[in-house]
Amino acid sequence: MGDDFEQHPSDMTKAIIMRMHPASTRQLFHFAKFTQTGVLTSWEDGLEGRVRPYNLTNIRTPVSIWYGENDQLTEKSQILRLASALNETGTLHSVTPVAWNKFNHLDFVFAKDVGKILNVPLVAHVKELFDEYDKE
């Protein structure tokens, strides 16, 4: 979510939304729970249920976070908070903004140039990770 008409013109919005069907409305409620509580939590008890944060100490692999500077669904402060929590567990490898300043939440899936803007650099990054951690 966010203006990026170069990557998906406004006349494509309806088609993009329909392509997501039949995504569960539960996903939207899960986002709402995160927004209400400020905690990255499981869905087990539903929207009104207990807030049980994910146990990030269970993560055993390096994590690289890629985000869009124009993402209006996931705020940068939320990304940095997650990065900080992952850093405390020793699993955070990197936090990288996508190299297109208008990149937003939908662009991760629907941007017409997602290959060039995100996928090529991401694959190169994964290769670097394999090279780095394969030595251990």
N, C-alpha and C positions, 0 to 999 in steps of 0.2 A: 504494500500500500504506500502510495506516494506518487507524485507526478513524475512520470518518465515516459512522455509521449513518443520519444524517439525509439524506445524499445518495444512499446505496445501501444499503438494509437488508441484514442478513446473509443473509436468505433469497434474495437476488438474487445472492450471490457465485458460486454454481455457474453460473448463467446468464451472468454476466459473463465468467467464465473460458472457458466454452464458446464465447462469441461471439468470443473471440480466436483460436480454432482456424481455420485451420491455421497459426498463427504458427510460424515456424521455431524449433527448439530452439537453432539457431545464435545467435539473439538473446540467449538466456539465457547461452550461453557467452561471448558478446561482453561482456555485463554482468559476468560472472565475471572475464574478463580485465582489465577496468577495475578491478574490486575488488582483484584480486591485484597488479596493477602500480601502481595509483594514477595511471595515465597514460591520457588520452583517446586511444585508439589505433585504428588501422584493424584490420580483421579479416583482412587478406590472408593472413597466415601461420597462421591458426587460433589456438586457445587456447594451445598450447605454442610457437608460432612467435615470431619476432622482434617486439619491441615497437617499432613505428614510430608516433610521435605524429603526429596530424594537424598539418599545416602551417597554423596559424592565420593566418599572414601572407598566405595566399592569399585571405582574406576581404576583400572590398572594400566591403561594405555595412554600415550601422549595425546593431548587434545589440542587441536588447532581450531580457533574460532574465526570464521569469515563472516563479515556483516556488511550491510549496505548503509551508507551514510544517510540515505534518503528514506530509510525504512520507518514508516509511521506506525507500524504494528508492534515492532520490537524496538524500544528506546535504547539508545547507546548506553545510558546509565544501567539498564538491565543487563546488557552484554558485559559491561565492565564489572558489575557485581558478580555475575557468574564466573568471569575470568578470575576475579579475586578469590572466590571460593575454590575454584579448581587449582589456583596457584598454591593455596594453603595445603592442598593434598599432594602437591608435587607433580601433578599431571599436566598442568598447562604448558604447552609448548609455545604457542604464539596466538596473538590476536591481530587480525589483518582486515582492514577495510578493503572492499572490492574497489578496484581502480577505475571506477566510473562513479562520479560524485552523485549521480541521480539514481544509482542502483537502489532498489527497494525490495520489499518482502516478496512480491509477485515475480520480480525479475529472476530470482533463483530458479524458477521453473519456466517462466514464460517469455523472458527477454529474447528478442530475435537474435541478438548477438551474444547469448549466454556462453556459447562455446569459446569465443574470443575473449570476452570480458572476464569470465570466471573459470570455466572448465580447463582451459589450457594452463593458466597459472596454478590452479588447484592440483592438476595432475603433476605438474613440475614440482610442486611443494610436497606432494605425497612421495614422489621419487626421492627427493632430498631426505625425507624422513626415513624411508627404507634404507637409504645409503648410510645415514647417521646411526640408526638403531641396529642395523645389521652387523655393525662392527662389535657390538657388545656381546 
